[in-house]
Amino acid sequence: MGISEQQLINRLVPALLRIRQTKIYRVIQRTVMLTFPFVLIGSFSQIIQVTLLTKTGFLASIFHLSTWVPYYKYLHYPFDNLTNLTLDSVAIVAAFGAAKYYAKAYHRDDQLAGISGAIALLLVAYQYPDQTQVDFNPVLLGTNGLTSAILIGVVIGILFRWFGRPADVPRQSHTTQILDRTFASLLPMTIGFLLAVGVGLVLNWFMLFDYSEQTLDQLQKIATSSHNGLMTFAMAGLTLLMELLGLAGPFQQRLLANTPSMTTNLNYALSHHSAYHVPYPYTSHTLYDAFGTFGGTGMLLALIITIIISSHNHNYHVVARWSLVPALFNSNGPMMTGLPVLYNPIYAIPFILAPLVNMSVAAFAIWLKWLPPMVYPVPLGTPGPLIAFIGTNGNLVALLIGSLDLVISVLIYLPFMRLAEATLHAAHEQSLRLEMTGDDA
Amino acid sequence: MMHNLLKRRRRNSLGVLILVGLFLVALIWPAYQWTQANVKSMAGRHDSRLSPVILIPGSSATQNRFDRLVTQLNKADKQRHSLIKLTVKTDGTIKSSGTLRPRDNEPFIVVGFENNKDGYSNIQKQARWFSLAFKQLAHRYQFNNFKAIGHSNGGLVYTYFFEHYFTREDITVKKLMTIGSPYNFSEANLSHKTQMLADFIKYRDRLPKKLAVFSVAGTENYDSDGLVPARSVEAGKYVYQGQVKHYTEVTVTGDNAQHSDLPQNKQIVSLIQEYILDSKKKTPTKALMGAN
């Protein structure tokens, strides 16, 4: 080994710092962090809803909550509502943030730009209905619409930059000046809304929504029904990459759908009273779901542990602590948006690598017949390290491999976390320096 | 000072991590017990040889509606199938009578309703009541497949049940026979679809794909069994044909082809014996199992 880890970090930090300092990256990062509180509240509500108040949820199953908690079947309604409205409004918040921060970076009226961004997203997502109800496209709203929402927000921001006037003067409360500012923003707003309506119409016209939804469905079907080992790894890699970019990957519907290979495996195991020789040992379910998703997509439970054990960054600790409980039940939203991991080039490698390495370890162990593939049902929201243990009817080797995978993932994340920290540190020092020279950061 | 603050934060974080870790370890044992119990019950159902015939009577008929049919079938089949009767009250409570005979793998289970009135809204209610009874039966007898027979409105209750309530993956329905079921109520003209038929057609893609359906019509004259128009029974094809594995229409005439007599009709009894009941070939294996 020619160079040490520290030297490598020293070499990479300036380049990463340059990326960080581009205006667009800062806009995106701030926007993602703006969604963090909504995602955090939504995730807590979601884990209560899924693990406690769904009959097939993890804690509900193992403690038989539905049999002894009074009014159990009504308790989930308020949480359904809270979860849906917080997580599904994340895209609107993102469109608002992207437009606001972009306009601010170019000294335009950020307040109006932000609101225009949010409305533009709704205009694009509007579904021209057969019915009289107002309906929006679920692909564009919600957590999977984050990327398109940021794109729309940035476009609105650009329009404000091109067609608006600088609004740098400190806020004046005089009516004429407010009106003046409003009219200065009227042109970019009008252009933006017309553009959004146009894009919305085009999408509706060509039924691109249906198309994209169907393609995704098809992809998911092919991906989850494949029982070819290599295909499983390729699809897992694709899923991870897409999730990192804020899109829904082929394996996203985890543990919900029963695929034909799962049913075949289960029936085989039930008939033979053993799961060792099932027909499809290397599927998305037996490898990816069982060993690649501790703490949600990207093994983020491992990153949380890494931070708690060895981070020196104050903010990292706060985010990790708040994200620990959701991540325990496989909700990765808080980490994705709080740190943020989303769109973060530093974490791209471990995010994809850690699950794939874990899957290989598990596949190797299954091949050696150290443990049977997981074939039995696993409750919703089962903590990552326990998934394979439960799914193999309590096989101790599965529990050991689950724990081993967690340790391996922590080791994979460790150097990348150090790199991210070094970059943050360098950025902090730079901003301090700029402050001293009186420059605007 | 900054350093101390950070130290404290790290200690706090570590404390949270250790707590969560202990929580996780504490969950291992209950999780183990849950999965053992769950797999055991799944294996029990999977290994079950029980395959009941579940019957739903038509409107205004009680859980005793099929007594004569079962007697005739027992005589024809040369074995004594158990007869279990359930009545679902309007408040959802279930009363049952009759027991499963030992070594009987094909009991007849009749599910009747306290409110057995006609009409679409009542059929919807009856389907919900049936789903409650079905849940209880599935839990009590642990079967993994069953056969369904519905007389008159009973066939409509079944259709509604399959489209709206039957979601179990661990239980398959192998066969359904509807006898004189008026899919379009008393409407003989198929261009006038009732709300019920329209709904049946709307949700037909939810029907079990592996189901074999037999729709039996009785006729006294060329177009009715005295109560239900033959055309209305025939409308079942718009619901089932192309959705399920097989859809067969049978028309019987002659003695006892009047609507209410259909369950006693000799032709229909032999149709049930031939198409719905498990074939007798299994008997030797059953005897072998008994010898074990």
Interface residues (C-beta under 8 A of the other chain):
Chain A: F58 S61 I62 F63 N258 T263 L266 N267 L270 S271 H273 I305 I307 I308 I309 S311 H312 H314 H317 V318 A320 R321 L324 V325 L328 Y376 P377 P379 T382 P383 P385 L386 F389 I390 G391 N393 G394 L399
Chain B: L5 L6 R9 R10 N12 S13 L14 V16 L17 V20 F23 L24 L27 I28 P30 A31 Y32 Q33 W34 T35 Q36 N38 V39 M42 A43 H46 D47 E169
